[in-house]
Amino acid sequence: MTHPMLESASRAPARTRARLAATALAATTLAAAAVVAAVTTPASAASGLGQLAAAQGRYFGTALANNHLGESAYATVADREFNSVTPENEMKWDATEPSRGSFNYTGGDAIVSHAQGHGQSVRGHTLVWHSQLPSWVSNGGFNAATLTSVMQNHISNVAGHYKGKLYAWDVVNEAFNDDGTRRQSVFQTTIGDSYIATAFQAARAADPTAKLYYNDYNIEGINAKSTAVYNMVKAFKQQGVPIDGVGLQTHLILGQVPSDLQANLQRFADLGVDVALTEVDVRMQTPADSSKLATQSANYAALTKACLNVARCVGITVWGVTDKYSWVPDVFPGYGAPLLFDDSYNAKPAYTGVSGALGGGTSSPSPSASPSSSPSSSPTSSPPPGRSCSATYRKVNEWNTGFQAEVTVTNTGSSSMGGWTVSWAFPNGQKITQLWNGTLSQSGANVTVKNVSYNGTVTPNGSTTFGFTGDWSGANGTPSSVTCAAS
């Protein structure tokens, strides 16, 4: 489909979000207490959308702005509902390398630290994009060789700084026009077609474990633009260019979910890459009414089901926690209300559309609970009748003195368990450096991992996973015994 004002949409979200943030920040402190009291969410939200998605083998994430995390309601909803986060602006070029060779990771580090503290994985966004470039890059007058070196150095430093800490990177963002031709960015006009492959190669060298994505808008359906991206990915796979996934931004207009979304996801997956919906929102002409909200709910349910129906669709990210800070109204006058929570952090019908599609409840909103009010995940000395679990350790990758591993927790009992604790001892003194989808405790070689709020409930024969990166020296043996206790 084609959106109006696409060029401004591709550039303006970050700028307008930043402006909205600045104007709202002064009022945030005074308003926070009142807003928290008003937050509502469906009764099923004790599990959160992240947990519901994890039970389906997916993640459900949100874009986070660091300058809003000080607002209690914002942080409460973000931490309770989502098991993946994407920094809105904090990892873009103008934020991370504002002047040549001078790097700033303050905002990005804050997002990563917050995510680690709440068991959330992180998608990096973005390494190479024609927008939000500092003028020293966009107007630098570099020749092809110099700009290639500048790009490679930027990727090496930024992706290298976050090595082992991120689940994925949007390596290149929005490189195509709607007609399938290449966007005439400074990278395209100076370096040529090869810059995208070069960027992916540099990203792989900087972080061997992060999933590497190409990300774009208006590629949700099968059209000239998505076909151009498809052909590029196919060529990259044939040529050995390291690409792991395609991100479909999914900025949609009410009632315009492409009928061939699932087929499009599947054709990319058939190339041997993962797919994800990376910046989802569904905007409507405001003011909202019950009819529009019902349509929006159906739209969110449809795109969620399309992802669930494609095995390699790994997750969904909505572009913001609340309508309050959405970029849409400033870029599309007369449009707004695109997200799952309204300006006062009340869950909208769209929330129940997603929850229902993920297999959760669709009840009307009830008072919210903070993440800390979830049932305790502490193990009991003897689990309740019918509750038991097993854990399987799998090494995913290994390099130099680092490695990545994954543990699958399976409910082997006859009733649902409300929490789990997994323990093992490393045989060679390995040290975990970053863990997602769990809460870590390590003392020497002994490791204990407990569930977080969104993945403690596992139905009989169901499973959930957590992963981590670590350091090793000399040897990196697999633990001889991994135990699981259910509660």
C-alpha positions, -999 to +999 in steps of 0.1 A: +000+000+000+010+036-004+009+061+025+005+099+020+036+120+030+059+090+029+091+110+026+083+130+057+072+098+075+106+082+068+124+112+083+102+129+108+093+103+135+125+107+154+126+145+152+090+149+162+093+124+190+122+143+203+103+175+202+073+160+219+096+146+245+111+180+252+077+197+255+063+170+277+093+165+300+087+196+322+053+184+331+062+148+336+073+149+372+042+167+384+018+145+364+034+111+370+016+102+402-018+111+388-011+092+356-001+061+374-033+060+393-052+061+360-034+033+342-056+004+333-050-028+315-070-060+307-072-085+335-050-109+315-021-084+317-006-100+348+011-121+321+017-092+297+019-093+259+056-104+261+048-135+281+019-144+258+042-140+228+069-160+245+045-189+249+041-188+211+079-187+205+079-150+197+087-117+213+064-087+216+083-054+220+081-017+221+102+013+211+116+031+242+126+067+246+152+071+274+139+105+284+104+091+292+116+063+314+116+086+344+078+088+340+064+061+363+034+051+342+055+049+311+081+026+327+054+005+344+036-003+312+068-009+293+083-032+318+051-052+324+040-057+289+070-061+266+099-085+265+119-067+238+128-030+233+141-009+205+157+025+213+138+051+194+167+075+187+195+067+211+215+045+188+211+065+155+241+081+139+234+117+151+232+104+187+262+081+186+287+099+164+277+136+163+312+146+152+337+125+133+354+100+156+336+113+187+312+087+201+285+090+226+266+060+240+249+076+270+213+072+258+218+038+243+236+025+273+207+036+295+182+017+274+203-014+274+209-012+311+171-008+317+163-037+295+189-060+312+174-051+345+139-062+333+147-093+313+141-077+279+161-083+248+172-053+227+170-046+189+196-020+179+183+008+156+199+018+133+235+017+119+231+032+084+202+055+075+198+085+052+181+104+079+193+117+113+228+119+098+250+146+113+260+172+086+296+161+087+284+129+070+256+141+048+275+172+036+310+160+040+319+159+003+337+126+008+347+104-021+336+068-023+366+053-006+365+078+023+328+075+029+331+037+029+358+040+055+336+065+075+307+041+074+327+010+083+344+029+112+310+040+125+296+005+124+327-010+139+326+014+169+288+014+175+281-023+170+314-031+187+304-011+217+273-032+221+289-065+211+271-094+228+245-072+243+219-069+215+196-095+200+196-078+166+206-047+146+187-029+119+219-025+099+205-006+069+172+013+071+150+026+042+173+022+012+146+018-015+120+040-031+084+029-035+090+020-072+118-004-062+147+019-072+174+027-048+169+058-027+195+085-037+210+089-002+246+101+003+257+065+006+240+055-026+252+084-047+287+083-034+294+046-029+268+029-051+248-003-047+276-020-028+273+001+003+245-021+018+265-054+015+295-036+029+275-024+059+263-059+067+298-073+064+311-046+088+283-053+113+290-090+113+327-083+120+318-060+148+293-083+165+293-119+154+262-129+174+237-102+167+210-109+141+215-085+111+184-070+096+174-049+066+145-026+077+120-006+056+085+007+054+058+001+027+072-035+022+044-052+042+025-063+010+038-077-022+046-047-044+075-031-063+094-020-032+091-053-013+100-072-044+132-051-048+141-059-012+133-095-018+156-096-048+184-080-028+181-104+001+180-134-024+212-121-040+228-116-006+220-151+004+235-164-029+266-143-025+273-151+012+265-116+024+257-119+061+220-111+064+197-128+090+164-110+088+141-085+072+122-059+093+088-047+080+081-015+098+043-018+095+033+019+099-003+013+087-035+034+081-067+022+098-084-006+077-054-010+054-036-041+066-024-057+033-043-088+024-010-105+013+010-096+045+013-132+055+022-144+020+049-117+018+063-126+052+064-162+040+082-155+008+110-137+027+112-165+052+115-190+023+148-173+014+162-185+047+159-153+068+139-143+098+112-117+095+097-093+121+072-065+123+095-038+137+077-004+140+040-012+142+013+014+146-022+018+130-032+055+127-067+068+124-084+101+117-090+117+151-110+119+172-112+082+179-146+066+183-159+031+192-161+021+155-126+032+147-112+016+178-129-017+169-114-016+134-080-009+149-084-038+172-092-061+143-062-047+123-038-054+152-052-089+156-048-096+119-012-085+117-004-105+149-020-136+134-001-132+102+032-132+121+021-163+142+013-181+110+048-178+096+073-199+115+102-175+109+083-144+120+102-140+153+083-111+168+064-078+167+075-044+180+050-015+184+064+020+178+059+034+212+043+027+246+015+052+245-004+075+221+007+103+243+042+103+227+034+090+192+051+107+162+019+104+141+000+136+149+029+159+140+036+141+107+001+133+096-022+162+106-056+150+116-043+115+124-033+098+157-042+073+183-021+046+167-009+025+196-021+000+222-024+024+252-041+058+251-027+092+264-036+082+300-021+047+297-054+029+295-054-002+274-074+002+242-094-023+222-063-028+201-046-043+232-073-070+236-070-076+198-034-085+202-039-104+234-066-125+219-045-133+188-017-144+211-040-167+230-047-145+260-078-130+274-100-103+259-117-091+290-124-054+297-098-033+315-092-036+352-067-017+374-031-022+365-004-039+384+033-030+384+058-057+374+067-061+410+032-072+419+033-103+398+033-136+416+067-145+431+089-166+410+109-180+439+111-218+439+095-239+466+113-268+482+087-291+468+066-280+439+028-281+440+012-314+428+015-318+391+042-292+386+076-301+372+099-289+345+131-298+326+158-275+311+179-281+281+212-262+275+223-254+239+254-236+228+244-213+199+278-198+189+314-194+201+341-169+191+375-160+205+368-157+242+330-152+240+300-174+234+262-174+232+239-201+246+202-207+250+182-227+276+148-242+269+125-247+299+097-272+293+067-279+316+068-317+321+040-317+346+002-321+344-007-286+354+005-251+346+034-238+365+036-202+377+073-198+378+106-217+373+142-217+385+170-232+364+205-240+379+238-254+367+275-252+373+299-242+345+327-268+342+354-242+331+346-211+351+326-193+323+311-160+332+277-147+319+280-111+307+244-105+296+211-125+299+177-119+284+143-134+293+153-143+328+168-130+361+204-140+367+224-149+398+259-162+394+284-170+421+317-184+408+308-214+385+273-217+400+244-201+380+208-196+389+182-181+365+146-174+375+117-164+352+107-128+348+072-115+349+062-124+314+075-160+310+068-177+343+035-193+334+040-223+312+012-247+303+017-285+303+041-296+275+047-259+267+081-243+268+099-210+270+135-200+264+161-176+278+195-168+263+227-152+273+262-143+262+293-150+282+331-151+284+353-181+286+391-189+288+409-221+280+378-242+275+340-237+271+325-270+282+287-276+284+274-281+319+270-318+328+236-312+346+210-285+343+182-287+368+147-270+368+124-264+397+088-254+391+065-234+413 
